[in-house]
Amino acid sequence: MSDASFIGQGSEAGHAGLDAAYAVRAAEAHPSDYLALLKPRVMSLVVFTGLVGMVLAPGDLHPTLAITALLCIAIGAGASGAINMWYDADIDAVMARTQGRPIPQGRISRDQALGFGTVLSVASVLVMGLAVNWVAAAILALTIGFYIFIYTMWLKRRTPQNIVIGGAAGAFPPMIGWAAVTGDLSLLPLLLFAIIFMWTPPHFWALALYRSDDYARAGVPMLPVVAGDRETRRQILIYSLLLVPITLSPWALGLAGPLYGGVTAALGAIFLALAVRIWRGNDERPAKHMFAYSILYLFLLFALLLAERGLGWGA
């Protein structure tokens, strides 16, 4: 199936249909519905990687400002998720994985989600700039804008490279955390960006392998839908082979200590073994294992950096 066959599916026509369906005012939403708009599971990883960037940065930040910066990162990430759900409400309604979200269920209208996300986006950037510094605020604004305009509105429905380029949005938080402390950037936060950026494609393509019917039904040109399972498995292996050396680069460049280097090498070996299993296999189990492990993998890499800093072993 060609990329072109997906372009425009589930766009304005789908949005108009949803708006008509929700013309009757949605039942009063519960706070849990607004929380769901913020994609809290995604937000938790974003906040954690932002925290690591903040802790690794040289210098000190007053605890109140540090908490404020983390809240701004969390709220900015959640606001992006809310606007993403506003724009993608039509495809969320037909995907089994997302049908239970508040907008497809009619618990929150699209207009409510857009207003909620917009207010939180602006507030998170302004508070970050006024309370912390404008460099961190600018990177936060870039993160929100990239996720909404580049990934959600432009790439997601048009190209199987959507998650490759769009994955940059999820890679900015360590840079925001670092900049919140220092007011600038240096090599280590850029390496952390590169790790998350290169981790994102194999992570999401593993999910797409066993959810390809869902994406096809929604008209989203994820790699397995457009290029097939075989090519997707090959790309997962290629990106995994590129990822593991990048994860070791902080240690190789003297920016992390031996604990990080040794454990990261072992964790990377497991990641590569799973990628090889996916490449060789033809069932869903290795892809499901890769998707689950990839989340733990990224968390452990950043937790190791925190542990070394706490033990005084880092650079």
NORRA-V55245 format. One record per residue. PSI is psi as a letter, one per 20 degrees, with the letter a starting at -180 (* if undefined). OMEGA is omega in radians with two decimals (NA if undefined). NEAR is the number of other C-alpha atoms within 8 Angstrom. Layout:
PSI,OMEGA,NEAR
PSI,OMEGA,NEAR
This chain:
p,-3.07,6
q,3.08,6
h,-3.03,11
h,-3.11,6
i,-3.13,6
h,-3.00,12
p,3.10,8
i,3.11,8
p,3.08,9
k,-3.13,11
d,-3.01,8
h,-3.14,7
g,3.13,7
g,3.12,11
g,-3.14,12
g,3.12,8
g,3.12,8
g,3.13,10
h,3.11,9
h,-3.12,7
h,-3.10,7
k,-3.14,10
h,3.03,6
p,-3.05,5
p,3.12,6
q,3.06,10
q,-3.08,7
p,-3.07,6
q,3.02,10
q,3.06,6
h,3.13,6
h,3.10,7
g,3.08,11
h,3.06,10
g,3.13,9
h,3.10,10
h,-3.08,13
i,-3.12,14
m,-2.99,11
h,3.13,9
g,3.06,6
g,-3.12,7
h,-3.08,12
h,3.11,9
h,3.10,9
g,-3.13,13
h,-3.13,12
g,-3.14,8
h,3.04,11
h,3.10,16
g,3.13,11
g,3.09,14
h,-3.13,15
g,-3.10,15
h,-3.11,10
h,-3.08,10
q,3.07,11
q,-3.14,6
r,-3.09,6
q,3.05,5
p,3.13,7
p,-3.09,6
h,3.12,6
g,3.12,6
h,3.11,10
g,3.11,11
g,3.10,8
g,3.14,11
g,3.14,12
h,3.09,12
h,3.11,8
g,3.08,12
g,-3.14,15
g,-3.10,12
h,3.09,12
g,3.10,14
g,3.13,12
h,3.11,14
g,3.08,15
g,3.12,14
h,-3.14,12
g,3.13,15
h,3.04,13
g,3.13,10
h,3.04,12
g,-3.06,12
h,-3.05,10
j,-3.09,9
h,-3.11,13
g,-3.13,13
h,3.05,11
h,-3.10,15
i,-3.10,10
i,3.11,11
p,-3.11,12
h,-3.09,9
h,-3.01,7
j,-3.08,9
h,-3.11,11
j,3.13,8
q,-2.99,10
h,-3.09,12
g,3.09,13
h,3.13,12
i,3.10,9
j,-3.13,10
h,3.09,12
p,3.12,14
r,3.10,11
h,3.13,10
g,3.11,7
g,-3.13,8
g,3.14,15
g,3.13,11
g,3.12,8
g,-3.11,10
h,-3.12,14
g,-3.14,10
g,-3.13,8
h,3.12,11
g,-3.12,14
g,-3.11,8
g,-3.10,8
g,-3.14,12
g,-3.12,14
g,-3.14,9
g,3.10,10
g,-3.11,15
g,-3.07,13
h,-3.05,8
h,-3.03,8
e,3.00,12
r,-3.02,11
i,3.04,10
g,3.09,11
h,3.13,16
h,-3.14,13
g,3.12,10
h,3.07,11
g,3.10,14
g,3.09,10
g,3.14,8
g,-3.14,11
g,-3.12,14
h,-3.13,9
g,-3.11,12
g,-3.08,12
g,-2.97,12
g,-3.09,9
g,-3.10,11
f,-2.99,15
g,-3.00,13
h,-3.05,10
g,-2.94,9
h,-2.90,12
h,-3.06,14
j,-3.00,15
h,-3.03,14
q,3.06,10
i,3.05,11
j,-3.08,9
g,-3.04,14
h,3.12,12
g,-3.12,11
g,-3.10,8
h,3.14,13
i,3.10,14
h,-3.11,12
h,-3.14,10
i,-3.09,10
i,-3.09,13
h,-3.00,12
g,3.08,15
h,3.09,16
h,3.11,16
g,3.14,16
g,3.11,18
g,-3.11,18
h,3.10,14
h,-3.13,14
g,-2.95,12
h,-3.04,10
j,3.09,11
a,3.13,7
q,3.05,10
a,-2.99,6
g,-3.04,6
g,3.11,8
h,3.07,12
h,3.07,10
h,3.09,11
h,3.03,11
g,-3.09,14
h,3.13,10
g,-3.12,12
h,3.14,13
g,-3.12,13
h,3.10,12
h,-2.99,13
g,-3.11,11
g,3.13,13
h,3.10,13
g,-3.07,12
h,3.10,10
h,3.04,13
g,3.06,13
g,-3.08,11
h,3.13,12
g,-3.13,12
j,3.01,10
j,-3.01,8
h,3.12,11
h,3.11,8
g,-3.14,11
h,3.12,14
g,-3.14,10
h,-3.13,9
i,-3.13,12
k,3.11,11
p,-3.01,11
l,3.03,15
q,-2.99,14
g,-3.14,14
h,-3.13,14
g,-3.05,13
g,-3.04,11
i,3.12,10
r,-3.09,9
g,-3.06,10
g,3.14,9
h,3.11,10
g,3.11,13
h,3.12,11
g,-3.14,9
h,3.08,9
g,3.13,15
g,-3.13,14
g,-3.12,8
h,3.10,12
h,3.10,13
h,3.08,9
h,-3.06,9
g,-2.99,11
g,3.07,11
h,3.12,8
h,3.12,11
h,3.14,10
i,-3.04,11
h,3.08,9
h,3.09,12
g,-3.10,12
h,-3.12,9
j,3.09,7
j,-3.13,8
i,3.06,10
r,-3.03,15
a,-3.06,12
h,3.09,8
g,3.11,8
g,-3.09,13
g,-3.08,12
g,-3.10,8
h,3.12,8
h,3.08,11
g,3.13,10
g,3.11,8
h,3.11,9
h,3.10,9
h,3.09,8
g,3.13,8
g,3.13,13
h,3.12,12
g,3.10,8
h,3.11,11
h,3.10,13
g,3.10,9
g,3.10,9
g,-3.12,13
h,-3.10,11
h,-2.98,6
r,3.08,7
k,3.05,5
r,-2.99,6
h,-2.98,8
g,3.11,6
h,3.13,11
g,3.10,13
g,3.11,11
g,3.13,9
g,-3.11,13
g,-3.14,12
g,-3.11,8
h,-3.08,9
h,3.10,11
g,3.10,9
g,-3.12,8
g,-3.11,10
g,3.12,10
g,-3.10,9
h,3.11,8
g,-3.11,11
h,3.08,10
h,3.09,9
g,3.10,10
h,3.08,13
g,-3.12,11
g,3.13,8
h,3.13,14
g,3.12,11
h,3.12,7
i,-3.11,7
k,-3.10,6
i,-3.08,10
r,-3.14,10
*,NA,6
